[in-house]
């Protein structure tokens, strides 16, 4: 089934010059970038994206980091795009990250983890709508 999902290269990925490398990994897997933009998120935009984590102890640190510099926002379309993009991204928990995934190859950190991809069909719809088609 063809799906659309939302992917964000976080400020650490942009600062470290990994944008081209990251985009290549999605394209190699036949995941098509159908919309893309670069901007620095306001605190309000970051809080809306991470609303499900509001109240958790890492929320403040997450918002500070997410707004610390430009990010690259992408709408990506492809076969089972939600699952495939999450696999390309890799696990949230550092100990579980496999080499070959973006996080597995580039980040040993929990918060500064290079990239975000929507975790479900519902989240993909909400997150795409936050930044595209408006
Ligand atoms: P992401 O997949 O973008 O979703 C939420 C983000 O919160 C996560 O990546 C990490 O950058 C950050 N984070 C920090 N601490 C935690 C934690 N304990 N559990 C989950 N996410 C965390």
Backbone and ligand atoms as CSV (ligand in chain L), in Angstrom:
chain,resi,resn,atom,element,x,y,z
A,1,UNK,N,N,0.836,-1.190,0.000
A,1,UNK,CA,C,0.000,0.000,0.000
A,1,UNK,C,C,0.884,1.259,0.000
A,2,UNK,N,N,0.573,2.181,-0.908
A,2,UNK,CA,C,1.321,3.443,-0.953
A,2,UNK,C,C,0.855,4.336,0.194
A,3,UNK,N,N,1.810,4.852,0.959
A,3,UNK,CA,C,1.480,5.739,2.077
A,3,UNK,C,C,2.308,7.028,1.971
A,4,UNK,N,N,1.876,8.052,2.739
A,4,UNK,CA,C,2.679,9.274,2.894
A,4,UNK,C,C,3.064,9.417,4.355
A,5,UNK,N,N,4.272,9.870,4.592
A,5,UNK,CA,C,4.700,10.083,5.968
A,5,UNK,C,C,5.493,11.374,6.085
A,6,UNK,N,N,5.758,11.751,7.332
A,6,UNK,CA,C,6.475,12.992,7.624
A,6,UNK,C,C,7.834,12.656,8.224
A,7,UNK,N,N,8.871,13.291,7.681
A,7,UNK,CA,C,10.233,13.079,8.175
A,7,UNK,C,C,10.876,14.445,8.413
A,8,UNK,N,N,11.588,14.562,9.537
A,8,UNK,CA,C,12.287,15.825,9.833
A,8,UNK,C,C,13.760,15.536,10.148
A,9,UNK,N,N,14.670,16.159,9.386
A,9,UNK,CA,C,16.095,16.114,9.738
A,9,UNK,C,C,16.290,17.189,10.805
A,10,UNK,N,N,16.725,16.763,11.981
A,10,UNK,CA,C,16.781,17.649,13.146
A,10,UNK,C,C,18.012,18.576,13.070
A,11,UNK,N,N,18.082,19.583,13.967
A,11,UNK,CA,C,19.184,20.558,13.891
A,11,UNK,C,C,20.576,19.920,13.909
A,12,UNK,N,N,20.762,18.805,14.624
A,12,UNK,CA,C,22.104,18.185,14.650
A,12,UNK,C,C,22.454,17.590,13.289
A,13,UNK,N,N,21.470,17.041,12.592
A,13,UNK,CA,C,21.705,16.476,11.258
A,13,UNK,C,C,22.086,17.558,10.256
A,14,UNK,N,N,21.406,18.724,10.366
A,14,UNK,CA,C,21.712,19.846,9.471
A,14,UNK,C,C,23.087,20.422,9.816
A,15,UNK,N,N,23.341,20.648,11.130
A,15,UNK,CA,C,24.638,21.218,11.569
A,15,UNK,C,C,25.815,20.351,11.126
A,16,UNK,N,N,25.619,19.042,11.147
A,16,UNK,CA,C,26.719,18.130,10.813
A,16,UNK,C,C,26.856,17.859,9.311
A,17,UNK,N,N,26.029,18.516,8.507
A,17,UNK,CA,C,26.157,18.389,7.052
A,17,UNK,C,C,25.734,17.037,6.526
A,18,UNK,N,N,24.679,16.460,7.156
A,18,UNK,CA,C,24.245,15.110,6.765
A,18,UNK,C,C,22.997,15.098,5.888
A,19,UNK,N,N,22.544,16.286,5.447
A,19,UNK,CA,C,21.267,16.346,4.713
A,19,UNK,C,C,21.313,15.488,3.443
A,20,UNK,N,N,22.358,15.657,2.637
A,20,UNK,CA,C,22.449,14.904,1.374
A,20,UNK,C,C,22.516,13.409,1.618
A,21,UNK,N,N,23.338,13.005,2.571
A,21,UNK,CA,C,23.498,11.588,2.932
A,21,UNK,C,C,22.158,10.972,3.378
A,22,UNK,N,N,21.422,11.729,4.164
A,22,UNK,CA,C,20.141,11.228,4.687
A,22,UNK,C,C,19.117,11.093,3.564
A,23,UNK,N,N,19.010,12.114,2.730
A,23,UNK,CA,C,18.029,12.073,1.632
A,23,UNK,C,C,18.323,10.884,0.711
A,24,UNK,N,N,19.604,10.651,0.438
A,24,UNK,CA,C,19.996,9.526,-0.423
A,24,UNK,C,C,19.470,8.195,0.103
A,25,UNK,N,N,19.506,8.018,1.416
A,25,UNK,CA,C,19.060,6.732,1.987
A,25,UNK,C,C,17.577,6.467,1.716
A,26,UNK,N,N,16.758,7.522,1.793
A,26,UNK,CA,C,15.328,7.341,1.497
A,26,UNK,C,C,15.133,7.070,0.004
A,27,UNK,N,N,15.834,7.815,-0.829
A,27,UNK,CA,C,15.654,7.655,-2.280
A,27,UNK,C,C,16.105,6.275,-2.751
A,28,UNK,N,N,17.180,5.770,-2.164
A,28,UNK,CA,C,17.658,4.422,-2.528
A,28,UNK,C,C,16.615,3.344,-2.271
A,29,UNK,N,N,15.773,3.569,-1.276
A,29,UNK,CA,C,14.738,2.596,-0.895
A,29,UNK,C,C,13.435,2.865,-1.658
A,30,UNK,N,N,13.501,3.706,-2.704
A,30,UNK,CA,C,12.320,4.073,-3.498
A,30,UNK,C,C,11.278,4.840,-2.691
A,31,UNK,N,N,11.731,5.569,-1.668
A,31,UNK,CA,C,10.857,6.482,-0.935
A,31,UNK,C,C,11.009,7.849,-1.604
A,32,UNK,N,N,9.875,8.400,-2.089
A,32,UNK,CA,C,9.939,9.595,-2.931
A,32,UNK,C,C,9.637,10.851,-2.109
A,33,UNK,N,N,10.519,11.851,-2.206
A,33,UNK,CA,C,10.260,13.118,-1.517
A,33,UNK,C,C,9.283,13.915,-2.367
A,34,UNK,N,N,8.086,14.154,-1.841
A,34,UNK,CA,C,7.067,14.854,-2.629
A,34,UNK,C,C,6.904,16.306,-2.197
A,35,UNK,N,N,7.461,16.674,-1.039
A,35,UNK,CA,C,7.475,18.078,-0.609
A,35,UNK,C,C,8.607,18.231,0.404
A,36,UNK,N,N,9.227,19.412,0.445
A,36,UNK,CA,C,10.377,19.587,1.337
A,36,UNK,C,C,10.593,21.066,1.621
A,37,UNK,N,N,10.968,21.396,2.861
A,37,UNK,CA,C,11.353,22.780,3.176
A,37,UNK,C,C,12.314,22.827,4.357
A,38,UNK,N,N,13.102,23.908,4.401
A,38,UNK,CA,C,14.036,24.101,5.513
A,38,UNK,C,C,13.639,25.348,6.277
A,39,UNK,N,N,13.521,25.218,7.602
A,39,UNK,CA,C,13.236,26.375,8.439
A,39,UNK,C,C,13.633,26.100,9.880
A,40,UNK,N,N,13.720,27.165,10.664
A,40,UNK,CA,C,13.933,26.993,12.105
A,40,UNK,C,C,12.557,27.030,12.765
A,41,UNK,N,N,12.200,25.960,13.463
A,41,UNK,CA,C,10.868,25.883,14.067
A,41,UNK,C,C,10.754,26.869,15.228
A,42,UNK,N,N,9.572,27.470,15.359
A,42,UNK,CA,C,9.268,28.263,16.552
A,42,UNK,C,C,8.996,27.274,17.698
A,43,UNK,N,N,9.014,27.769,18.938
A,43,UNK,CA,C,8.701,26.867,20.064
A,43,UNK,C,C,7.290,26.308,19.912
A,44,UNK,N,N,6.367,27.135,19.420
A,44,UNK,CA,C,4.984,26.684,19.227
A,44,UNK,C,C,4.892,25.545,18.228
A,45,UNK,N,N,5.644,25.657,17.127
A,45,UNK,CA,C,5.629,24.579,16.111
A,45,UNK,C,C,6.227,23.289,16.683
A,46,UNK,N,N,7.335,23.426,17.437
A,46,UNK,CA,C,7.970,22.227,18.009
A,46,UNK,C,C,7.051,21.588,19.054
A,47,UNK,N,N,6.391,22.409,19.854
A,47,UNK,CA,C,5.483,21.873,20.875
A,47,UNK,C,C,4.289,21.170,20.232
A,48,UNK,N,N,3.817,21.685,19.088
A,48,UNK,CA,C,2.702,21.037,18.384
A,48,UNK,C,C,3.151,19.686,17.828
A,49,UNK,N,N,4.350,19.636,17.256
A,49,UNK,CA,C,4.864,18.379,16.707
A,49,UNK,C,C,5.010,17.319,17.795
A,50,UNK,N,N,5.477,17.737,18.965
A,50,UNK,CA,C,5.770,16.781,20.043
A,50,UNK,C,C,4.716,16.813,21.147
A,51,UNK,N,N,3.487,17.179,20.785
A,51,UNK,CA,C,2.427,17.318,21.777
A,51,UNK,C,C,2.260,16.055,22.638
A,52,UNK,N,N,2.427,14.883,22.002
A,52,UNK,CA,C,2.235,13.622,22.752
A,52,UNK,C,C,3.248,13.443,23.878
A,53,UNK,N,N,4.332,14.235,23.873
A,53,UNK,CA,C,5.352,14.118,24.923
A,53,UNK,C,C,5.249,15.227,25.975
A,54,UNK,N,N,4.233,16.098,25.822
A,54,UNK,CA,C,4.039,17.194,26.780
A,54,UNK,C,C,3.896,16.614,28.189
A,55,UNK,N,N,4.601,17.202,29.149
A,55,UNK,CA,C,4.504,16.718,30.530
A,55,UNK,C,C,5.588,15.728,30.893
A,56,UNK,N,N,6.249,15.136,29.903
A,56,UNK,CA,C,7.331,14.195,30.217
A,56,UNK,C,C,8.586,14.968,30.618
A,57,UNK,N,N,9.470,14.304,31.375
A,57,UNK,CA,C,10.615,15.047,31.933
A,57,UNK,C,C,11.585,15.550,30.868
A,58,UNK,N,N,11.576,14.930,29.668
A,58,UNK,CA,C,12.519,15.365,28.644
A,58,UNK,C,C,11.933,16.420,27.698
A,59,UNK,N,N,10.676,16.842,27.951
A,59,UNK,CA,C,9.991,17.722,26.996
A,59,UNK,C,C,10.730,19.055,26.784
A,60,UNK,N,N,11.156,19.705,27.874
A,60,UNK,CA,C,11.829,21.004,27.756
A,60,UNK,C,C,13.109,20.900,26.951
A,61,UNK,N,N,13.896,19.889,27.270
A,61,UNK,CA,C,15.167,19.673,26.560
A,61,UNK,C,C,14.907,19.391,25.076
A,62,UNK,N,N,13.852,18.622,24.816
A,62,UNK,CA,C,13.493,18.274,23.434
A,62,UNK,C,C,13.110,19.520,22.630
A,63,UNK,N,N,12.336,20.408,23.245
A,63,UNK,CA,C,11.908,21.625,22.539
A,63,UNK,C,C,13.100,22.573,22.338
A,64,UNK,N,N,13.958,22.717,23.365
A,64,UNK,CA,C,15.165,23.560,23.215
A,64,UNK,C,C,16.011,23.058,22.050
A,65,UNK,N,N,16.230,21.753,22.008
A,65,UNK,CA,C,17.061,21.170,20.947
A,65,UNK,C,C,16.408,21.331,19.572
A,66,UNK,N,N,15.109,21.040,19.481
A,66,UNK,CA,C,14.422,21.061,18.181
A,66,UNK,C,C,14.382,22.459,17.579
A,67,UNK,N,N,14.419,23.482,18.439
A,67,UNK,CA,C,14.364,24.871,17.949
A,67,UNK,C,C,15.757,25.507,17.877
A,68,UNK,N,N,16.812,24.723,18.038
A,68,UNK,CA,C,18.180,25.276,18.156
A,68,UNK,C,C,18.822,25.628,16.814
A,69,UNK,N,N,18.167,25.335,15.704
A,69,UNK,CA,C,18.718,25.645,14.387
A,69,UNK,C,C,17.790,25.129,13.310
A,70,UNK,N,N,18.163,25.355,12.045
A,70,UNK,CA,C,17.285,24.914,10.957
A,70,UNK,C,C,17.088,23.410,10.925
A,71,UNK,N,N,15.895,23.016,10.495
A,71,UNK,CA,C,15.552,21.609,10.271
A,71,UNK,C,C,15.101,21.466,8.817
A,72,UNK,N,N,15.120,20.242,8.306
A,72,UNK,CA,C,14.588,19.962,6.968
A,72,UNK,C,C,13.338,19.108,7.142
A,73,UNK,N,N,12.212,19.630,6.644
A,73,UNK,CA,C,10.929,18.938,6.758
A,73,UNK,C,C,10.603,18.298,5.413
A,74,UNK,N,N,10.189,17.031,5.443
A,74,UNK,CA,C,9.885,16.338,4.183
A,74,UNK,C,C,8.583,15.558,4.294
A,75,UNK,N,N,7.838,15.591,3.187
A,75,UNK,CA,C,6.718,14.662,3.029
A,75,UNK,C,C,7.229,13.571,2.096
A,76,UNK,N,N,7.153,12.336,2.531
A,76,UNK,CA,C,7.724,11.229,1.767
A,76,UNK,C,C,6.634,10.207,1.441
A,77,UNK,N,N,6.641,9.801,0.185
A,77,UNK,CA,C,5.603,8.876,-0.303
A,77,UNK,C,C,6.269,7.593,-0.794
A,78,UNK,N,N,5.639,6.442,-0.521
A,78,UNK,CA,C,6.207,5.186,-1.023
A,78,UNK,C,C,5.457,3.982,-0.485
A,79,UNK,N,N,5.860,2.812,-0.940
A,79,UNK,CA,C,5.263,1.553,-0.492
A,79,UNK,C,C,5.500,1.392,1.017
A,80,UNK,N,N,4.414,1.252,1.777
A,80,UNK,CA,C,4.515,1.103,3.239
A,80,UNK,C,C,5.491,2.140,3.818
A,81,UNK,N,N,5.310,3.393,3.406
A,81,UNK,CA,C,6.291,4.444,3.728
A,81,UNK,C,C,6.463,4.642,5.235
A,82,UNK,N,N,5.411,4.448,6.018
A,82,UNK,CA,C,5.527,4.713,7.463
A,82,UNK,C,C,6.497,3.722,8.093
A,83,UNK,N,N,6.291,2.433,7.801
A,83,UNK,CA,C,7.179,1.390,8.343
A,83,UNK,C,C,8.582,1.483,7.734
A,84,UNK,N,N,8.656,1.670,6.424
A,84,UNK,CA,C,9.968,1.704,5.774
A,84,UNK,C,C,10.803,2.905,6.225
A,85,UNK,N,N,10.170,4.060,6.361
A,85,UNK,CA,C,10.939,5.240,6.800
A,85,UNK,C,C,11.396,5.073,8.246
A,86,UNK,N,N,10.559,4.483,9.101
A,86,UNK,CA,C,10.978,4.228,10.492
A,86,UNK,C,C,12.167,3.271,10.545
A,87,UNK,N,N,12.177,2.274,9.639
A,87,UNK,CA,C,13.304,1.339,9.621
A,87,UNK,C,C,14.581,2.032,9.166
A,88,UNK,N,N,14.465,2.916,8.172
A,88,UNK,CA,C,15.634,3.658,7.686
A,88,UNK,C,C,16.160,4.568,8.810
A,89,UNK,N,N,15.240,5.143,9.582
A,89,UNK,CA,C,15.608,6.052,10.681
A,89,UNK,C,C,16.294,5.295,11.826
A,90,UNK,N,N,15.735,4.159,12.233
A,90,UNK,CA,C,16.309,3.404,13.355
A,90,UNK,C,C,15.592,3.680,14.665
A,91,UNK,N,N,16.019,2.981,15.709
A,91,UNK,CA,C,15.310,2.973,16.992
A,91,UNK,C,C,15.525,4.254,17.805
A,92,UNK,N,N,14.560,4.534,18.678
A,92,UNK,CA,C,14.680,5.678,19.596
A,92,UNK,C,C,15.718,5.392,20.684
A,93,UNK,N,N,15.672,4.199,21.238
A,93,UNK,CA,C,16.571,3.840,22.350
A,93,UNK,C,C,17.977,3.537,21.787
A,94,UNK,N,N,19.005,4.283,22.229
A,94,UNK,CA,C,20.341,4.120,21.642
A,94,UNK,C,C,20.847,2.676,21.627
A,95,UNK,N,N,20.628,1.901,22.712
A,95,UNK,CA,C,21.158,0.524,22.771
A,95,UNK,C,C,20.535,-0.389,21.715
A,96,UNK,N,N,19.362,-0.007,21.202
A,96,UNK,CA,C,18.666,-0.868,20.232
A,96,UNK,C,C,18.994,-0.525,18.779
A,97,UNK,N,N,19.720,0.577,18.577
A,97,UNK,CA,C,19.962,1.041,17.202
A,97,UNK,C,C,20.919,0.132,16.460
A,98,UNK,N,N,20.503,-0.279,15.261
A,98,UNK,CA,C,21.361,-1.153,14.465
A,98,UNK,C,C,22.195,-0.324,13.489
A,99,UNK,N,N,23.459,-0.720,13.287
A,99,UNK,CA,C,24.250,-0.099,12.223
A,99,UNK,C,C,23.511,-0.290,10.904
A,100,UNK,N,N,23.587,0.705,10.044
A,100,UNK,CA,C,22.828,0.626,8.783
A,100,UNK,C,C,21.606,1.513,8.830
A,101,UNK,N,N,21.107,1.789,10.055
A,101,UNK,CA,C,20.037,2.785,10.187
A,101,UNK,C,C,20.711,4.150,10.367
A,102,UNK,N,N,19.958,5.230,10.105
A,102,UNK,CA,C,20.549,6.577,10.217
A,102,UNK,C,C,21.007,6.824,11.656
A,103,UNK,N,N,20.120,6.555,12.627
A,103,UNK,CA,C,20.521,6.792,14.022
A,103,UNK,C,C,21.624,5.830,14.444
A,104,UNK,N,N,21.551,4.603,13.967
A,104,UNK,CA,C,22.578,3.610,14.299
A,104,UNK,C,C,23.949,4.008,13.785
A,105,UNK,N,N,23.976,4.678,12.657
A,105,UNK,CA,C,25.258,5.081,12.073
A,105,UNK,C,C,25.766,6.430,12.576
A,106,UNK,N,N,24.834,7.323,12.976
A,106,UNK,CA,C,25.279,8.696,13.229
A,106,UNK,C,C,25.049,9.238,14.634
A,107,UNK,N,N,24.263,8.563,15.463
A,107,UNK,CA,C,24.018,9.153,16.789
A,107,UNK,C,C,24.026,8.132,17.919
A,108,UNK,N,N,24.839,8.376,18.951
A,108,UNK,CA,C,24.787,7.553,20.157
A,108,UNK,C,C,23.887,8.185,21.225
A,109,UNK,N,N,23.241,9.321,20.894
A,109,UNK,CA,C,22.497,10.094,21.897
A,109,UNK,C,C,20.995,9.846,21.819
A,110,UNK,N,N,20.327,10.074,22.963
A,110,UNK,CA,C,18.875,9.885,23.019
A,110,UNK,C,C,18.129,11.082,22.408
A,111,UNK,N,N,18.454,12.285,22.842
A,111,UNK,CA,C,17.712,13.458,22.349
A,111,UNK,C,C,18.243,13.917,20.988
A,112,UNK,N,N,19.555,14.078,20.878
A,112,UNK,CA,C,20.155,14.533,19.612
A,112,UNK,C,C,20.313,13.322,18.703
A,113,UNK,N,N,19.217,12.957,18.051
A,113,UNK,CA,C,19.208,11.690,17.307
A,113,UNK,C,C,18.978,11.871,15.802
A,114,UNK,N,N,19.351,13.051,15.289
A,114,UNK,CA,C,19.468,13.318,13.848
A,114,UNK,C,C,18.158,13.480,13.093
A,115,UNK,N,N,17.172,12.640,13.402
A,115,UNK,CA,C,16.009,12.560,12.494
A,115,UNK,C,C,14.768,12.054,13.216
A,116,UNK,N,N,13.615,12.485,12.713
A,116,UNK,CA,C,12.309,12.030,13.228
A,116,UNK,C,C,11.482,11.510,12.051
A,117,UNK,N,N,10.728,10.441,12.267
A,117,UNK,CA,C,9.749,9.988,11.265
A,117,UNK,C,C,8.471,9.589,11.991
A,118,UNK,N,N,7.332,9.876,11.396
A,118,UNK,CA,C,6.040,9.584,12.028
A,118,UNK,C,C,5.934,8.098,12.386
A,119,UNK,N,N,5.278,7.836,13.531
A,119,UNK,CA,C,5.244,6.459,14.034
A,119,UNK,C,C,3.976,5.699,13.651
A,120,UNK,N,N,2.975,6.372,13.122
A,120,UNK,CA,C,1.726,5.686,12.747
A,120,UNK,C,C,1.048,6.480,11.635
A,121,UNK,N,N,0.027,5.835,11.039
A,121,UNK,CA,C,-0.709,6.499,9.962
A,121,UNK,C,C,-1.373,7.789,10.470
A,122,UNK,N,N,-1.914,7.693,11.689
A,122,UNK,CA,C,-2.594,8.850,12.278
A,122,UNK,C,C,-1.597,9.993,12.526
A,123,UNK,N,N,-0.438,9.658,13.115
A,123,UNK,CA,C,0.576,10.683,13.363
A,123,UNK,C,C,1.088,11.277,12.053
A,124,UNK,N,N,1.246,10.438,11.025
A,124,UNK,CA,C,1.734,10.926,9.730
A,124,UNK,C,C,0.779,11.985,9.179
A,125,UNK,N,N,-0.519,11.727,9.286
A,125,UNK,CA,C,-1.520,12.687,8.785
A,125,UNK,C,C,-1.416,13.991,9.559
A,126,UNK,N,N,-1.364,13.886,10.888
A,126,UNK,CA,C,-1.312,15.080,11.750
A,126,UNK,C,C,-0.030,15.864,11.469
A,127,UNK,N,N,1.101,15.167,11.397
A,127,UNK,CA,C,2.400,15.842,11.264
A,127,UNK,C,C,2.570,16.460,9.869
A,128,UNK,N,N,2.095,15.771,8.818
A,128,UNK,CA,C,2.139,16.366,7.464
A,128,UNK,C,C,1.276,17.619,7.429
A,129,UNK,N,N,0.111,17.543,8.079
A,129,UNK,CA,C,-0.813,18.673,8.055
A,129,UNK,C,C,-0.238,19.890,8.808
A,130,UNK,N,N,0.591,19.626,9.833
A,130,UNK,CA,C,1.195,20.730,10.589
A,130,UNK,C,C,2.088,21.603,9.713
A,131,UNK,N,N,2.767,20.974,8.737
A,131,UNK,CA,C,3.798,21.701,7.994
A,131,UNK,C,C,3.571,21.810,6.482
A,132,UNK,N,N,2.623,21.064,5.940
A,132,UNK,CA,C,2.390,21.077,4.493
A,132,UNK,C,C,0.897,21.248,4.205
A,133,UNK,N,N,0.597,21.534,2.945
A,133,UNK,CA,C,-0.802,21.661,2.481
A,133,UNK,C,C,-1.571,22.724,3.246
A,134,UNK,N,N,-0.867,23.791,3.662
A,134,UNK,CA,C,-1.623,24.826,4.411
A,134,UNK,C,C,-1.537,26.174,3.698
L,1,LIG,P1,P,11.655,11.386,18.089
L,1,LIG,O1,O,11.521,10.094,17.372
L,1,LIG,O2,O,11.729,12.624,17.287
L,1,LIG,O3,O,10.449,11.507,19.132
L,1,LIG,C1,C,10.552,12.133,20.387
L,1,LIG,C2,C,11.938,12.586,20.698
L,1,LIG,O4,O,12.182,12.892,22.056
L,1,LIG,C3,C,12.913,11.463,20.388
L,1,LIG,O5,O,13.008,11.308,18.982
L,1,LIG,C4,C,14.159,11.970,21.097
L,1,LIG,O6,O,14.817,12.950,20.317
L,1,LIG,C5,C,13.568,12.688,22.311
L,1,LIG,N1,N,13.710,11.972,23.602
L,1,LIG,C6,C,14.461,12.371,24.614
L,1,LIG,N2,N,14.345,11.541,25.668
L,1,LIG,C7,C,13.483,10.585,25.315
L,1,LIG,C8,C,12.964,9.428,25.973
L,1,LIG,N3,N,13.299,9.104,27.238
L,1,LIG,N4,N,12.107,8.656,25.276
L,1,LIG,C9,C,11.730,8.982,24.007
L,1,LIG,N5,N,12.199,10.083,23.348
L,1,LIG,C10,C,13.067,10.864,23.981
